[in-house]
């Protein structure tokens, strides 16, 4: 549990989710189908190319089976994924986002197959433990321990990309400690150069977390991400204060809060900035577009933002579970792991000597160092549903005004309150599905959830709006956040009353 003293609605959520998961997974698999339906949302990536090749091989091995592939988007899965898994439209195999709010919620609801038997059959314990944990979820849907519900097939991480030509021009070198990173930014500023920073988008989320985990250890990550204990928010305070400090010293543009990360990346790749914080998904485009000598270095400190990649999962309603498992094993084979690496991805089980892609070689050396040091710290928005929207809004405000205290209060309040509200809703929903009472409670909690989801959508749509000024966006996003917090508070109050058996007026 996250908090030793705040058990409230979690107790019921734990018991009910566990019972639901056991009940759903105990039944026999549905009859097979001559159509094998596959979903993923990778497009024009190393993973997409590799998985497509493996899917064609699977079709060749099973000529009587019709392969039906459907390209989805990340947003589609985020918004309606679990509802589809719980319907007759569920695919036989799917790419799924890892984390408590996504794969964890699906696993706890009994929507994913426990892969224990397939893992034993195919030897999937060969996956590194630091990668395998992203597919493991306990009966509450918390990542890191418990049964195996998904298989990662690649890795990813966030690090600094740097322009080595500009580093030589300015006479600076790669930092290895947080103090050296501060000095690097100061030296660059003194010579008229600053970092590229898309502070109006996901980059502010990654920047804050990269700085937080630079001061943390895996025990802290377990508490924050896996809800194992009390969270020490001083790490987030350090991160917020550091961004505020960099802002005041001019280490990034004054208007960075209005800069889209894609624009910042394009400017770096065009040679206009000496460095930028970015993920491995930028490796190949940087190699294709950059006309300069570039490199990568780990953000100095203890841990790095990153994880094993998205999961391949088998829905409980899959009609071709064995075929789905066979496909997963194909993707994990040395043949396709090597292909993944040579297409520019980061494989987990490749023969390193067979990796000839120079982009992969450059990125893999940093990744290998991080993994061997058990240095992956996951991504900051995983612990609670809707957290990304809150972090994004709070981070954009921090980049704009430098108010570190307000940033930490915002992300802490939402983390504390919304998590319990969501779990209470899942508990009530599971109870009803088991034939228990409390339909009215479910409807009420579902109402809170719909209101929260609507506020999340408003935040996302506001960010994407082309006809709003940055100041107008800020006003709308701040208002949406305050609604989220109010709704979460009311939902949590009701959930705690429900847990305590309150029967008075509501």
Secondary structure, DSSP 8 states (H G I E B T S, - for coil): ---SS--TTHHHHHHHHHHHHHHHHSS------SEEEEEE---SSHHHHHHHHHHHHHHHHTTTSEEEEEE--HHHHHHHHHHHHTSTT--SEEEE--SIIIIIHHHHTT-B---HHHHHHHTGGGS-HHHHGGGEE-TT--BTSSEE--EE-BEEEEEEEEEHHHHHHHT-----SHHHHHHHHHHHHHTT---B--TTTHHHHHHHHHHHHTT--HHHHHHHHS--S---THHHHHHHHHHHHHHHTTSS-TTGGG--HHHHHHHHHTTSSSEEEEEGGGHHHHHHH--S-EEEE--SSS-BSEEE--EEE-BTT-S-HHHHHHHHHHHHSHHHHHHHHHTT--BSS--GGG---HHHHHHHHHHHHHHHTT-B-B-TT-SSTTHHHHHHHHHHHHHHH--HHHHHHHHHHHHHHHHHHHHHHHHHHHHHHTT-S-HHHHHHHHHHHHHHHHHHHHHHHHHH-SSS-HHHHHHHHHHHHHHHHHHHHHHHHHHHHHHTT--S--
